[in-house]
C-alpha cells in the first residue's frame, strides 16, 4: 500500500464524509474501500459520470483533505487514496477525547486509561461479565416486540 499506511475500513471513514454531497460521498467511500485507485477505476465503478467529472470530484475531495493524490507516470498520471490511515484515525480519536473530556490533555487521557485497566485487572473475572437484560413488566394493552424470545407470543393477545 505504499506510503499510505494501513487503511481505515470504509465504514470507519472520517466523519466529514457524511457531510459530503451524495456523489462525492460515494466516490470517497469507494476510495476508502479500495485503497489506491485511478480516476478510471472510479469512473468504471460509478458508471454515470464522465472521466472529467470524476477527476473534478476527486480533486475536490483532495482539497477537502479526505483523500490524497500521488503523481505517477503515464498512462495514469494520478493515483488517489484515503487521507486517513489507521494511525492517524487513532490520533484523531484520542485528541477528540482529550478535547471533549480532559481539557485537551492527552496525558490525562493516558492516565485515565491506565487507571481503568489497572482497576479491571485487579477485579475478579466474574465481576466484569454482563448479565442479559431483564425484560420490564408491560401493561396488558402494550404491544409485544416480534421475534424477541423474552416476550413469547401468547394466544389470545
Secondary structure, 3 states (H helix, E strand, C coil): CHHHCCECCHHHCCHHHHHCCHHHHHHHHHHHHHCCECHHHHHHHHCCCCHHHHHHHHHHHHHCCCEEEEECCCCCCEEEEECCEHHHHHHHHHHHHHHHHCCCCHHHHHHHHHHHHHHHHHCCHHHHCCCCCCCCCCCCCCCCCCCCCCCCCCCCC
